[in-house]
Amino acid sequence: MEPRMQLPSFELLQAVTLWLARAKAHTRARHQALQLKTMSERELRDLGIGSSEIPALLNAAEDVRRES
């Protein structure tokens, strides 16, 4: 008799799905941070922020992601 292949448990599928979602969110956040860091002072002023505020904004966004 051949061995039967078992399906992964629901908890494992949930864990993998959560990990993939977090990885995607992290990649998106890194991309957005890079975009902010490469903007000129004028572009940042158009958004209502200064270059000195970028680190605080990125830290606040990271805190929000950790809470969710």
Phi, psi and omega in degrees: 000135180279146178293143179270140178276129179268145176283149178296151181289160179299321181296322178295316178298320177298316181297317179294318179297317178296317179298317179296319179296318179293320179296319179295318179296320179296316179297317178298317180296318178298320179296316179295321178297317179297319178299314179298317183292336181265358179284149177283165178302321181295315179298319178295319178299323177299330177275352179086022178228161175250163182296331180289343181272347185302311180302319180294321178296318180293320177296319179296319179296321178295319178298318179296318179296322180294325182289332183271000000 
